[in-house]
Amino acid sequence: MGMISTSSALTAATKPLLTAKAATKAGKAPAWPLTVARKLGSEDAVEVLTRQHRQIKIGFLRAALPGPLRRRNFERLMRLLAVHEAAEEAHVHPVARRALQHGRELAARRRHEEKQAKQLLVALWHTGPNGRGYLRRLNEARRAVARHAAREEREEFAALRTALSAPRLRMLGAEVKLTQAYAPTRPHRWVNNEAANKLAAPVLGPFDRARDALRHRVAS
């Protein structure tokens, strides 16, 4: 079998990446990642995130219920909120910023809302489900998150459906699911933009999940 030159090997390895970048700039989905998207399901990003908005709404109601399941419901809600926002900040808002008319201003408003909501969620996390003022802080966070989710669906998600092709939305949905698989599981005050999420996820994600596993093992 003949030897392949280093320059040829590098060209062969990087050509799909360059093609993907060019297609993304053009608002189209590159062909090669669609296999990954199919393996992660047929949902597009808007479907994934809208479904999670409904789950979050129900999660706030369950986290307010008294009884022995309150802590479990609280932790599930905080985990869902954390991974949901991580994916939006790392992938969805950057795409909106590039692809939508007035996308820069739109994405900036969403990030500002998320930053404010995250401050409430950090305070709620430190209070805990049995802490003083828990229900008050839970309700404050619920109202902020609900307003933010409604604006996302009305202003950002609807525009993304118009601006992006169906394959590109499905690929974005795959990126959302992949990010959520290793994202941090609790709110971190300073992780609130694209760069911070992409840098922090490989460190904070495993760290949070290890702490979760240890806490559950001690509790059981």
C-alpha positions in Angstrom: 0.0 0.0 0.0 1.4 3.4 -1.0 2.3 6.1 1.4 0.2 9.3 1.6 2.0 12.6 1.9 1.5 14.7 5.0 0.1 17.6 3.0 -2.4 15.3 1.3 -3.5 13.8 4.6 -4.0 17.2 6.1 -6.0 18.4 3.2 -8.2 15.3 3.3 -8.7 15.7 7.1 -9.5 19.4 7.0 -11.6 19.6 3.8 -14.9 18.5 5.5 -14.4 21.1 8.2 -13.8 23.9 5.7 -16.8 22.7 3.7 -18.9 22.8 6.9 -17.8 26.3 7.8 -18.6 27.6 4.3 -22.0 26.0 4.3 -22.8 27.3 7.8 -21.9 30.9 6.7 -24.2 30.4 3.8 -27.1 29.4 6.1 -27.1 25.8 4.8 -26.4 22.6 6.6 -23.2 20.7 5.6 -23.9 17.2 4.5 -21.5 15.2 6.7 -22.8 16.2 10.2 -26.4 15.2 9.2 -25.5 11.6 10.1 -24.8 12.7 13.6 -28.1 14.6 13.6 -30.0 11.5 12.5 -28.4 9.5 15.3 -29.5 12.0 17.8 -33.1 12.1 16.6 -35.2 14.0 14.1 -36.1 16.9 16.4 -34.8 20.3 15.3 -33.5 22.9 17.8 -36.7 24.8 18.1 -38.6 21.6 18.8 -36.1 20.5 21.5 -36.0 23.8 23.3 -39.7 24.5 23.1 -40.4 21.1 24.6 -37.9 21.8 27.4 -39.7 25.2 28.0 -42.8 23.2 28.8 -40.9 20.8 31.0 -39.3 23.7 32.9 -42.8 25.2 33.5 -44.0 21.9 35.0 -40.7 21.6 36.9 -41.3 24.9 38.7 -44.7 23.7 39.8 -43.4 20.4 41.1 -40.4 22.0 42.9 -43.0 24.1 44.9 -44.8 21.0 46.2 -44.2 20.1 49.9 -43.2 16.6 50.9 -40.3 14.1 50.6 -40.0 14.6 46.8 -39.3 18.3 46.9 -35.5 18.0 46.9 -35.5 15.6 44.0 -37.9 17.8 42.0 -35.8 20.9 42.8 -32.6 19.2 41.6 -34.2 18.0 38.4 -35.5 21.5 37.7 -32.1 23.1 38.3 -30.4 20.5 36.1 -32.8 21.0 33.3 -32.4 24.8 33.5 -28.6 24.6 33.6 -28.3 22.3 30.5 -31.0 24.2 28.6 -29.3 27.6 29.1 -25.9 26.2 28.3 -27.0 24.9 24.9 -28.8 28.1 24.1 -25.8 30.3 25.1 -23.2 28.1 23.3 -25.1 27.5 20.1 -28.5 28.9 19.5 -27.9 32.6 20.3 -24.7 32.7 18.3 -26.5 31.2 15.3 -29.3 33.8 15.7 -26.8 36.6 15.9 -25.2 35.6 12.6 -28.3 34.4 10.7 -31.1 36.8 11.7 -31.8 40.4 10.7 -31.0 42.5 13.7 -29.6 39.2 15.2 -26.9 40.9 17.2 -29.4 43.1 19.1 -31.8 40.1 19.5 -29.1 37.8 20.9 -27.8 40.5 23.2 -31.3 40.9 24.8 -31.7 37.2 25.3 -28.2 37.0 26.9 -29.1 39.9 29.2 -32.3 38.2 30.3 -30.4 35.0 30.9 -27.8 36.7 33.0 -30.5 38.3 35.2 -32.3 34.9 35.5 -29.1 33.1 36.3 -28.4 35.4 39.3 -31.8 34.5 40.6 -31.1 30.8 40.0 -27.7 30.9 41.8 -29.4 32.5 44.8 -32.1 29.8 44.6 -29.5 27.0 44.4 -27.7 28.3 47.5 -31.0 28.7 49.4 -32.0 25.1 48.6 -35.5 23.5 48.8 -35.5 23.6 52.6 -34.0 27.0 53.1 -35.6 30.1 54.4 -37.3 32.1 51.6 -37.2 29.2 49.2 -40.8 29.6 47.8 -40.3 33.3 47.3 -37.1 32.9 45.4 -38.5 30.0 43.4 -41.4 32.2 42.3 -39.1 35.1 41.4 -37.0 32.7 39.2 -40.1 31.2 37.7 -41.5 34.5 36.6 -38.1 35.6 35.1 -37.6 32.3 33.3 -41.2 32.3 31.9 -40.9 35.8 30.5 -37.6 35.0 28.9 -38.9 31.7 27.4 -41.9 33.5 25.9 -39.7 36.2 24.3 -37.4 33.5 22.9 -40.3 31.6 21.3 -41.9 34.7 19.9 -38.9 36.6 18.7 -36.0 34.2 18.2 -37.3 30.7 17.6 -39.9 31.9 15.0 -37.3 33.9 13.1 -34.9 30.9 13.1 -37.5 28.7 11.5 -37.8 31.2 8.7 -34.1 31.9 8.3 -32.6 28.4 8.5 -33.2 25.3 6.4 -34.8 22.3 8.0 -31.6 20.3 7.8 -29.7 23.1 9.5 -32.3 23.3 12.3 -32.0 19.6 12.8 -28.2 19.8 12.9 -28.5 22.6 15.5 -30.9 20.4 17.5 -28.1 17.7 17.5 -25.6 20.3 18.7 -28.0 21.3 21.5 -28.4 17.6 22.6 -24.7 17.0 22.5 -24.0 20.1 24.6 -26.6 19.2 27.1 -25.1 15.7 27.5 -22.0 17.1 29.2 -23.0 20.6 30.3 -22.9 21.8 34.0 -25.9 20.6 36.0 -26.2 23.8 38.2 -26.1 27.5 37.5 -22.8 29.2 37.5 -23.0 33.0 37.7 -20.0 33.8 35.4 -20.9 31.2 32.7 -23.3 33.3 30.6 -22.0 33.6 27.0 -20.8 31.5 24.1 -17.1 31.5 25.0 -17.6 30.9 28.7 -19.9 28.0 28.1 -17.7 26.3 25.6 -14.6 26.7 27.8 -16.3 25.8 31.1 -18.4 22.8 30.0 -15.5 20.3 29.8 -14.4 21.2 33.3 -17.6 22.2 35.2 -19.8 19.6 33.5 -17.9 16.5 34.8 -17.2 18.2 38.1 -20.9 19.0 38.7 -21.9 15.4 37.7 -19.3 13.9 40.0 -20.7 16.0 42.9 -24.2 15.0 42.0 -23.3 11.3 42.0 -21.5 11.6 45.3 -24.4 13.4 46.9 -26.9 10.8 45.7 -24.6 8.0 47.0 -24.4 9.6 50.4 -28.2 10.2 50.5 -29.1 6.7 49.6 
